[in-house]
């Protein structure tokens, strides 16, 4: 499945009037780097350029160093968030137990802060609130208390609650008897703590979702997921990117391929390594994994797997936007193997830079990758996926043709300018619902 790109239509008088309005917007988020933060950044950038006014509300724990939003905002209100439990006396072997208390305490603290933010927004004269994920409760507590018309942009529900878990048994390093005893001591509280956290998270998340005003999803795959879980019909606005920033550059292609995403099981880097191993050794490219966060045990596993399968692996960590664009331009192909990715900006960024994509035929990836035109969609089978990689590596003319198509594909539909107009109309819809 891929999206059918329809011809651009003329704006009606009503739509022109809607997009000409200047909104006062309250933006809330508490998310780290990644696709969700990129989407907020791009939306705020183009709306600010149009003259809309923003105030940003976040927590002091928000990752403000990457894609900083304050450059587009009139004001930024950082709310102190510190769920750490104070312990003046050093007590050995209790840190795991304190962590359980901390994890539960953060829900209560997030709820208290949400009440303060809601009051400030409701008294601030905003036309609409644009809400995003919260790392504590996923759906923000703000939904419960806000009276201002709001749009909640959510890519997906807490996947750990509703999807099968991906398990991996990592090899244990040689450990001293003391460390072994420590792990044994903490094992019960870790198990109980995880179960308790998931129970509270599910309860709070589902309660918050009951108060959604207008739900905005990033793909039809996500729309279907939200309806099945919550009975809510979301409005789909596919994210777009800044195609002037993500662009082809005069950089020579190298024998490298990319896999972009955190070092997490769900990102499917292990699958990509296995697929690269299916490429004939004389053609096998170097695989770059681009990640700004991740787990050390998974990183070690990926290194071991690549070594075992004969794949040259390079990690690029904390990559700036400029360097990411250069990497897209250096690579011959971008590989997307994430498990049931709700949407994924990676293929669009890659295509905008003129680099074809090979992606698994799952989730939202089916909506952005036009099979056979800008790259390929493959079943989650390393042999089939590897065959597509090899086909693009062998045939330079095919790869270059797909590169041109990929850039055109993005310009025709997947731009933030197109998404901006759809978002403004969704704001108007949310406002009109409150006035009726």
C-alpha positions in Angstrom: 0.0 0.0 0.0 1.2 3.5 -0.8 -0.4 6.9 -0.7 -2.0 8.1 -3.9 -0.8 11.7 -4.4 -3.7 13.7 -5.8 -3.2 16.9 -7.9 -3.0 20.1 -5.9 -6.4 21.7 -5.5 -7.3 25.4 -5.4 -8.1 26.7 -2.0 -11.7 27.7 -1.5 -12.5 31.1 -0.1 -13.3 29.5 3.3 -10.0 27.6 3.3 -8.1 30.7 2.3 -9.7 32.7 5.1 -8.8 29.9 7.6 -5.2 29.9 6.6 -5.0 33.7 6.6 -5.9 33.9 10.3 -3.2 34.4 12.9 -3.5 32.1 15.8 -2.3 32.4 19.4 -1.2 28.9 20.2 -0.1 27.2 23.5 2.2 24.3 22.8 2.9 21.6 25.3 5.4 18.8 25.1 7.6 16.6 27.2 9.5 14.5 24.7 13.2 13.7 23.9 14.8 13.8 20.5 13.4 11.8 17.7 10.7 12.0 15.0 8.0 13.4 17.3 10.2 16.3 18.3 11.2 16.9 14.7 7.5 17.1 13.8 6.9 19.8 16.5 10.0 21.7 15.4 9.0 21.8 11.8 5.3 22.7 12.5 6.4 25.5 14.8 8.9 26.8 12.3 6.6 27.2 9.4 3.7 28.5 11.5 6.0 31.1 13.1 7.1 32.2 9.6 3.4 32.8 8.8 3.0 35.1 11.8 1.3 32.8 14.3 2.3 33.3 17.9 3.4 30.5 20.2 4.0 30.1 23.9 5.7 26.8 24.8 5.0 24.9 28.1 7.3 22.1 29.0 9.2 20.4 31.9 12.7 21.1 33.0 13.5 17.5 32.1 12.6 18.1 28.4 15.5 17.7 26.1 15.9 21.3 25.0 19.3 21.0 23.5 18.2 19.2 20.4 15.9 21.0 17.9 15.3 23.9 20.4 11.7 25.2 20.2 12.4 28.5 22.0 13.7 30.2 18.8 10.1 30.2 17.5 8.3 31.0 20.7 7.2 34.3 22.3 7.6 32.8 25.7 8.8 29.4 27.1 7.5 28.3 30.5 9.7 25.6 32.0 8.0 23.8 34.9 10.2 22.2 37.5 9.9 18.4 37.4 12.0 16.4 39.8 10.5 13.1 41.0 13.7 12.0 42.7 13.2 10.7 46.2 15.5 12.4 48.7 17.4 10.1 51.0 19.8 11.9 53.4 21.3 8.7 54.8 23.2 6.4 52.4 21.7 3.0 52.7 23.3 0.2 50.6 21.2 -2.1 48.4 18.0 0.0 48.4 18.5 2.0 45.2 16.3 -0.4 43.2 13.5 0.0 45.8 13.8 3.8 45.7 13.5 3.7 41.9 10.1 2.0 42.2 8.9 4.8 44.5 10.3 7.4 42.0 8.6 5.9 39.0 5.2 6.0 40.8 5.8 9.4 42.3 6.4 11.0 38.8 2.7 10.3 37.8 1.5 12.3 40.8 3.9 15.1 40.1 3.0 15.3 36.4 -0.6 15.6 37.3 0.0 18.5 39.7 2.0 20.4 37.1 -0.6 19.7 34.5 -3.2 21.6 36.7 -0.9 24.6 36.8 -0.2 24.6 33.1 -4.0 24.2 32.3 -4.9 27.2 34.4 -2.1 29.3 32.8 -3.3 28.3 29.3 -7.0 28.8 30.0 -6.3 32.3 31.4 -3.8 33.2 28.7 -6.3 34.1 25.9 -5.0 31.4 23.5 -7.1 30.3 20.5 -6.0 26.7 20.6 -3.6 24.4 22.5 -1.4 22.1 20.5 -0.5 19.1 22.8 2.1 16.5 22.4 3.3 13.4 24.1 4.5 13.4 27.7 7.3 10.8 28.6 5.6 10.2 31.9 2.0 9.4 30.9 2.2 9.4 27.1 -1.2 11.1 26.8 -0.6 14.3 28.9 -2.6 15.0 32.1 -3.3 18.4 30.6 -6.1 16.7 28.6 -8.1 16.3 31.9 -8.0 19.9 33.0 -7.8 22.1 29.9 -10.9 24.1 28.8 -9.2 25.8 25.8 -9.9 24.0 22.5 -7.1 21.6 21.9 -5.5 19.2 19.4 -3.5 16.3 20.7 -1.0 15.0 18.2 -0.1 11.5 19.0 1.9 9.1 16.9 1.0 6.0 18.8 -0.2 4.7 22.2 2.4 3.3 24.7 3.5 0.4 22.5 4.9 -1.6 25.5 1.4 -1.8 26.9 -0.5 -3.1 23.8 2.0 -4.9 21.6 3.9 -8.1 22.1 7.2 -7.5 23.7 10.4 -8.2 21.8 12.8 -10.2 24.0 16.5 -10.7 23.7 18.7 -12.7 25.9 22.0 -10.8 26.1 25.2 -12.6 26.9 26.2 -12.1 30.5 29.6 -10.7 31.1 31.8 -12.4 33.7 30.6 -11.0 37.0 32.1 -11.0 40.5 30.2 -12.9 43.2 29.3 -9.5 44.8 27.7 -8.2 41.6 25.9 -11.5 41.1 24.4 -11.3 44.6 23.4 -7.7 44.0 21.5 -8.6 40.8 19.8 -11.5 42.6 18.8 -9.1 45.4 17.2 -6.6 43.0 15.5 -9.1 40.7 12.2 -9.3 42.7 11.8 -5.5 43.0 12.7 -5.0 39.4 10.0 -7.4 38.3 7.4 -5.9 40.7 8.4 -2.4 39.8 8.0 -3.0 36.0 4.6 -4.6 36.6 3.4 -1.8 38.9 4.6 0.9 36.5 2.8 -0.6 33.6 -0.4 -1.0 35.6 -0.3 2.7 36.7 0.7 3.9 33.2 -2.1 2.0 31.5 -4.7 3.3 34.0 -3.5 7.0 33.7 -3.0 6.9 30.0 -6.5 5.5 29.3 -8.1 7.9 31.7 -6.4 10.9 30.0 -7.5 9.6 26.6 -11.1 9.9 27.7 -10.7 13.7 27.7 -9.2 14.1 24.2 -10.8 17.0 22.4 -9.4 16.5 18.8 -7.0 13.7 18.2 -4.5 14.1 15.4 -2.7 11.0 14.1 0.3 10.8 11.7 -0.8 7.9 9.6 -3.8 5.8 8.7 -2.1 2.9 10.5 -2.2 5.0 13.7 -5.8 6.0 13.0 -6.9 2.4 13.0 -4.8 1.6 16.1 -6.5 4.4 18.1 -9.9 3.4 17.0 -9.4 -0.2 18.0 -8.0 0.7 21.4 -10.1 3.7 22.4 -13.0 4.1 20.0 -11.6 7.5 19.0 -11.6 8.5 15.3 -8.4 10.5 14.8 -7.8 13.1 12.0 -4.8 12.1 9.9 -2.2 14.7 9.0 0.9 13.1 7.4 4.0 14.9 8.7 6.0 16.7 6.1 9.6 17.9 6.1 11.5 21.0 5.0 12.6 20.0 1.5 14.9 22.9 1.3 16.8 21.7 4.3 16.7 18.0 3.4 18.0 18.2 -0.1 20.4 16.6 -2.6 23.9 17.9 -2.3 26.9 17.7 -4.5 28.4 14.8 -2.6 29.8 11.6 -4.2 27.9 8.5 -3.2 29.8 5.9 -1.2 29.4 2.2 -0.6 27.4 2.8 2.5 23.8 2.3 3.6 22.0 3.8 6.5 19.7 2.6 9.3 18.4 5.5 11.4 16.9 5.2 14.9 17.6 4.7 18.5 19.6 1.6 19.6 16.4 -0.2 20.7 15.0 -3.6 19.8 11.9 -2.0 18.2 14.0 -0.2 15.6 15.0 -3.4 13.9 18.7 -2.7 13.4 19.4 -6.4 13.9 17.0 -7.3 11.0 18.9 -4.8 8.8 22.2 -6.4 9.7 20.8 -9.8 8.7 19.5 -8.4 5.4 22.9 -6.8 4.6 24.5 -10.2 5.3 22.4 -11.6 2.4 24.0 -9.3 -0.1 26.9 -10.9 -2.0 30.2 -10.2 -0.2 31.7 -8.5 -3.2 28.8 -5.9 -3.2 28.1 -5.8 0.6 28.1 -2.1 1.7 29.2 -0.7 5.0 26.2 -0.2 7.3 25.9 3.0 9.3 23.6 3.1 12.3 22.5 6.6 13.1 21.2 7.0 16.7 20.9 9.7 19.3 20.0 7.4 22.2 19.9 3.7 23.0 20.8 0.8 25.2 24.4 -0.4 25.7 23.5 -4.1 25.8 21.7 -3.8 22.5 24.6 -2.0 21.0 27.0 -4.8 22.1 24.6 -7.3 20.6 24.5 -5.5 17.2 28.3 -5.3 17.1 28.6 -9.0 17.9 25.9 -9.9 15.3 27.5 -7.8 12.6 30.9 -9.4 13.3 29.5 -12.9 13.2 27.7 -12.2 9.8 30.5 -10.3 8.2 28.9 -6.9 8.0 31.0 -3.8 8.5 29.2 -1.7 11.1 29.7 1.9 12.0 27.8 3.8 14.7 27.2 7.6 14.4 25.9 9.0 17.6 24.4 12.4 18.5 24.5 13.4 14.8 23.6 17.1 14.0 21.0 17.9 11.4 23.7 19.1 9.0 25.7 15.8 9.4 22.5 13.7 9.0 21.7 15.4 5.7 25.3 14.7 4.5 25.0 11.1 5.5 21.8 10.7 3.6 23.6 12.2 0.6 26.7 10.0 1.0 24.6 6.8 1.3 23.4 4.8 -1.7 20.3 3.5 0.1 18.5 4.0 3.4 17.1 0.9 5.1 14.1 1.0 7.3 13.5 -2.2 9.4 11.7 -0.8 12.4 8.9 -3.1 13.9 5.4 -1.7 13.1 6.7 1.9 12.8 3.6 4.1 13.2 4.9 6.5 10.6 8.6 7.2 10.5 10.2 10.4 9.1 13.4 8.6 8.1 12.2 7.5 4.6 10.9 11.0 3.8 14.2 12.6 4.9 16.1 10.1 2.8 13.9 10.6 -0.3 14.1 14.4 0.0 17.9 14.0 -0.2 17.6 11.9 -3.3 18.4 8.5 -1.7 16.1 5.5 -2.4 14.6 3.5 0.5 14.1 -0.2 1.2 11.6 -0.6 4.0 9.6 -3.4 5.6 6.0 -3.5 4.4 4.6 -2.7 7.9 2.9 0.1 9.7 3.1 3.7 8.4 6.1 2.9 6.2 3.6 1.6 3.6 2.1 5.1 3.3 5.2 7.0 2.4 7.3 4.5 0.3 5.9 4.1 -3.2 7.0 0.5 -4.0 9.0 0.2 -7.3 9.2 4.0 -7.8 11.2 5.5 -5.0 12.6 2.2 -3.5 11.0 -1.0 -2.4 8.7 -2.4 0.3 9.7 -5.9 1.5 8.3 -8.5 3.8 10.2 -9.0 7.0 12.4 -11.6 5.5 16.2 -10.9 5.4 16.6 -12.8 2.1 13.9 -10.8 0.3 15.0 -7.5 1.8 18.6 -8.2 0.9 17.7 -9.0 -2.7 16.2 -5.5 -3.0 19.4 -4.0 -1.5 21.5 -5.9 -4.0 19.4 -4.9 -6.9 19.8 -1.2 -6.1 23.5 -1.6 -5.5 24.1 -3.4 -8.8 22.1 -1.2 -11.1 23.3 2.4 -10.9 20.8 3.7 -13.5 17.9 2.2 -11.6 19.1 3.7 -8.3 19.6 7.1 -9.9 16.2 7.0 -11.5 14.6 6.1 -8.2 16.6 8.9 -6.5 15.0 11.5 -8.9 11.6 10.0 -8.3 12.1 10.0 -4.6 12.9 13.8 -4.5 9.8 14.5 -6.8 7.7 12.2 -4.6 8.5 14.3 -1.5 8.0 17.7 -3.3 4.6 16.5 -4.6 3.2 15.7 -1.1 5.5 15.1 1.8 6.4 18.8 2.6 5.8 20.6 5.8 4.1 23.4 3.8 1.3 20.9 2.8 1.0 19.7 6.4 0.8 23.3 7.7 -2.4 24.0 5.8 -4.0 20.8 7.0 -3.0 21.7 10.6 -4.5 25.1 10.4 -7.8 23.7 9.2 -7.7 21.2 12.1 -7.2 24.1 14.6 -10.2 25.9 13.1 -12.2 22.7 13.4 -11.3 22.4 17.1 -12.2 26.0 17.8 -15.5 25.7 16.0 -16.5 22.7 18.0 -16.2 24.7 21.2 -18.2 27.6 19.8 -21.2 25.4 18.9 
